[in-house]
């Protein structure tokens, strides 16, 4: 009997307030994102400096990141769906910056001698800073048979993934008063990257645009829509327009009903629950937005996990 493993790759997030500093330290230690001199020392210094502010943000969303919980739920759902179709598969999680860390999962998977290992990122769009970093870390720490490893680069336009997003959009639209539902502005907010990535050929921003285009095409361009980017750090030039500026610009044009759609995330975490739903809600209120709704992440979406299932089966 051939046995396979599916490893879901994700960012990870602190599972307590005490975990915030070490989580940030792991992030700043990532050579694929930050090229720093004396990286280990600097990563510790920066993470200790930033931790108190970030802890305050986590306190406002329940004291920890829900990304671990949602990823575990997605893992369970996927494993069950695959086994229901008679595939002999074990599903695992490998987080990039918090537990279970990639090296921990890689050690377990290597020991079990699987015929095939599918690395499936929970990043539908490929960027060196997300999928690329996770793949590189796996290659550094995995000491099993590398010939058995299949790397899934992206699935930004997978029909079921697109359908899952639209399903969430339809649910979120119902939160608006009925008489203004036609006036809703769909504001797709993606995690930003430095513009230098694009110049180096990172396909992420183009894939984000293609995802949004596919979503709008499927809903027959039901509403006016916009694309913007969030979570900028550091002085470098990042993808624009920034989400907070987009909110202000729409308000200035008299567009008062915004549905914010997190488009590069498949589960809720600090960037959706704090940045979009708390921080930018203040921006929206100050700008005179009347209805401001943030769409929940795909989280426990059956359609999304069905998309993952199809991708896995195709590669088995």
C-alpha positions in Angstrom: 0.0 0.0 0.0 1.4 3.4 -1.0 1.3 5.9 1.8 1.6 9.7 1.2 2.0 12.7 3.4 0.5 16.2 2.8 2.2 19.0 4.6 0.3 22.3 4.9 2.7 25.2 5.0 1.7 28.4 6.8 3.1 31.4 8.6 2.2 30.4 12.1 1.3 32.9 14.9 1.9 33.3 18.6 -0.3 31.0 20.6 0.1 33.2 23.8 1.3 36.7 24.6 4.6 35.2 25.8 5.1 33.8 22.4 5.0 37.1 20.6 8.7 38.0 21.1 10.1 34.6 20.0 7.7 34.5 17.1 8.9 38.0 15.9 12.5 36.9 16.4 12.0 33.9 14.1 10.4 36.2 11.5 13.3 38.7 11.5 15.7 35.8 11.3 14.3 34.7 8.0 17.0 35.1 5.4 14.5 35.1 2.5 12.7 38.2 3.8 15.3 40.2 5.8 18.9 40.5 4.6 20.5 41.9 7.7 24.1 42.1 8.9 24.6 40.2 12.2 21.0 38.9 11.6 20.6 36.8 14.7 21.7 39.6 17.1 19.6 42.2 15.2 16.6 39.9 15.1 16.6 39.5 18.8 17.1 43.3 19.3 14.2 44.2 16.9 11.8 41.6 18.2 12.3 42.7 21.9 11.8 46.3 20.9 8.6 45.6 18.9 7.1 42.9 21.1 5.3 45.2 23.6 3.4 47.1 20.9 2.5 43.8 19.1 1.4 42.2 22.4 -1.1 45.0 22.8 -2.5 44.3 19.4 -2.9 40.6 20.2 -4.7 41.5 23.5 -7.4 43.1 21.4 -8.0 39.9 19.4 -8.1 37.5 22.3 -4.5 37.2 23.4 -3.2 35.0 20.6 -3.3 34.3 16.9 -6.2 32.1 15.7 -4.1 31.0 12.7 -3.0 27.8 14.5 -6.6 26.8 15.3 -7.8 27.5 11.7 -4.9 25.7 10.1 -5.4 22.6 12.4 -9.1 22.6 11.4 -8.2 22.8 7.7 -5.7 20.0 8.2 -8.3 17.7 9.8 -10.9 18.5 7.2 -8.5 17.8 4.4 -7.3 14.5 5.9 -10.8 13.3 6.4 -11.9 14.3 2.8 -8.9 12.4 1.3 -9.4 9.3 3.5 -13.1 9.3 2.6 -12.0 8.9 -1.0 -9.8 5.9 0.0 -6.4 7.7 -0.2 -3.9 6.5 2.4 -2.7 9.9 3.5 -1.5 11.6 6.6 -1.8 15.4 6.8 0.6 17.6 8.8 1.2 21.3 9.5 4.6 23.0 9.2 4.6 26.6 10.4 7.4 29.0 9.3 7.7 31.1 12.5 5.8 29.3 15.3 4.9 25.8 16.4 4.8 23.2 14.9 8.0 24.6 13.3 9.1 23.2 9.9 12.1 21.3 11.3 9.8 19.6 13.9 7.4 18.4 11.2 10.1 17.5 8.7 11.7 15.2 11.3 8.5 13.3 11.9 7.8 13.0 8.1 11.3 11.9 7.3 11.1 9.1 9.9 7.9 7.6 8.4 9.4 7.0 4.9 6.4 8.1 2.8 6.2 7.2 -0.9 5.2 10.7 -1.7 5.2 14.0 0.2 3.2 16.9 -1.1 4.1 20.4 0.2 0.9 22.4 0.0 1.2 26.1 1.0 -1.8 27.9 2.5 -0.7 30.8 0.3 -2.7 30.6 -2.9 -0.4 33.2 -4.6 3.3 32.5 -4.8 5.8 34.9 -3.3 9.4 34.3 -2.3 8.5 35.8 1.1 5.8 33.2 1.8 5.8 30.0 -0.2 9.4 30.5 -1.3 10.6 30.9 2.2 8.6 27.9 3.4 10.1 25.7 0.6 13.6 26.9 1.3 13.2 26.1 5.0 11.9 22.6 4.2 14.9 22.0 1.9 17.3 23.1 4.7 15.8 20.9 7.4 14.4 17.8 5.7 16.8 14.8 5.7 14.5 12.2 4.1 14.3 11.3 0.4 14.0 14.6 -1.4 13.0 12.9 -4.7 9.6 12.1 -3.2 8.7 15.7 -2.5 6.2 17.5 -4.7 6.1 21.3 -4.4 2.8 23.0 -5.1 3.7 26.5 -6.2 0.3 28.2 -6.3 -3.4 27.8 -7.0 -4.5 31.4 -7.3 -7.1 30.7 -9.9 -8.4 27.3 -8.8 -12.1 27.3 -9.5 -13.1 26.0 -6.1 -10.8 28.5 -4.3 -12.4 31.3 -6.4 -15.9 29.9 -5.6 -15.0 29.8 -1.8 -14.1 33.5 -1.9 -17.3 34.4 -3.6 -19.3 32.4 -1.1 -17.8 34.5 1.7 -18.4 37.7 -0.2 -22.1 36.8 -0.6 -22.4 36.0 3.1 -20.7 39.4 4.0 -23.0 41.4 1.7 -26.0 40.2 3.8 -24.6 42.2 6.7 -25.3 45.5 4.9 -28.7 47.2 4.9 -30.7 45.8 2.0 -31.4 49.1 0.2 -27.7 50.0 -0.2 -26.4 46.5 -1.2 -25.9 47.6 -4.8 -23.7 50.5 -3.8 -21.2 48.4 -1.8 -17.6 48.9 -2.9 -15.6 45.6 -2.9 -12.2 46.5 -1.5 -9.7 43.6 -2.0 -6.9 44.0 0.5 -3.8 41.9 -0.1 -0.6 41.7 2.0 1.9 44.0 0.5 5.4 43.3 -0.6 8.4 45.6 -1.4 8.3 46.8 -5.1 11.9 45.4 -5.4 10.3 41.9 -5.3 8.3 42.7 -8.4 11.4 43.9 -10.2 13.1 40.7 -9.3 10.3 38.7 -11.0 8.2 37.8 -7.9 4.8 36.7 -9.5 2.8 37.5 -6.4 1.2 40.9 -7.3 0.2 39.7 -10.8 -1.3 36.5 -9.3 -3.3 38.6 -6.8 -4.7 40.6 -9.7 -5.6 37.4 -11.5 -7.4 36.0 -8.5 -9.5 39.2 -8.1 -10.3 39.2 -11.8 -11.4 35.6 -11.6 -13.6 36.4 -8.5 -15.2 39.4 -10.2 -15.8 37.5 -13.5 -17.5 34.7 -11.6 -19.9 37.2 -10.0 -20.5 38.9 -13.3 -18.8 42.1 -12.0 -21.7 42.6 -9.6 -20.1 45.7 -7.8 -17.4 48.3 -8.2 -14.2 46.8 -7.0 -10.7 48.0 -5.9 -7.3 46.5 -5.1 -5.0 47.7 -2.3 -2.2 46.5 -0.1 -1.6 46.4 3.7 1.0 45.6 6.3 3.9 47.7 5.1 7.0 47.6 7.3 10.2 49.6 6.9 11.2 52.5 4.7 11.4 50.7 1.3 8.8 51.3 -1.4 6.0 48.8 -1.2 3.1 47.9 -3.5 0.4 50.6 -3.7 -2.2 51.9 -3.1 -2.1 51.3 0.6 -5.4 50.0 2.1 -5.8 52.9 4.6 -5.3 55.4 1.7 -7.8 53.5 -0.4 -10.4 53.8 2.4 -9.8 57.5 2.6 -9.9 58.0 -1.2 -13.2 56.1 -1.5 -14.7 58.2 1.4 -13.6 61.4 -0.3 -15.5 60.3 -3.5 -18.7 59.8 -1.5 -18.5 56.0 -1.4 -19.8 55.2 2.1 -20.3 51.4 2.1 -17.2 49.3 2.0 -16.8 45.5 2.1 -13.1 44.8 2.9 -12.0 41.4 1.4 -8.7 39.9 2.7 -7.5 38.3 -0.5 -4.1 36.9 0.2 -5.0 35.1 3.5 -6.9 31.9 3.9 -7.5 32.2 7.6 -8.1 35.1 10.0 -5.1 36.3 12.0 -3.6 39.6 13.2 -3.7 41.2 9.8 -7.4 40.7 9.3 -8.7 40.9 12.9 -6.6 43.8 14.2 -5.2 45.7 11.1 -8.3 45.5 8.9 -11.1 45.2 11.5 -9.8 47.5 14.3 -7.1 49.8 13.1 -8.5 50.5 9.6 -12.1 50.7 11.0 -10.9 53.8 12.9 -9.6 55.2 9.6 -13.0 54.4 7.9 -15.0 56.1 10.8 -12.8 59.2 10.7 -13.2 59.4 7.0 -17.0 59.2 7.2 -17.6 55.7 6.0 -21.1 54.6 7.1 -21.0 50.8 6.7 -17.6 49.1 7.1 -17.6 45.3 7.0 -14.6 43.0 7.0 -15.2 39.7 5.3 -14.2 36.7 7.5 -11.3 34.6 6.2 -11.9 31.2 4.4 -11.2 29.5 7.8 -13.6 26.5 7.9 -14.8 26.8 4.3 -15.7 23.4 2.8 -15.3 24.8 -0.7 -11.7 25.9 0.1 -10.8 22.6 1.6 -12.3 20.9 -1.5 -10.0 23.0 -3.6 -7.0 21.7 -1.5 -8.4 18.1 -1.9 -8.5 18.4 -5.7 -5.0 19.8 -5.8 -3.7 16.9 -3.7 -5.5 14.2 -5.6 -4.2 15.6 -8.9 -0.6 15.2 -7.5 -1.1 11.8 -6.0 
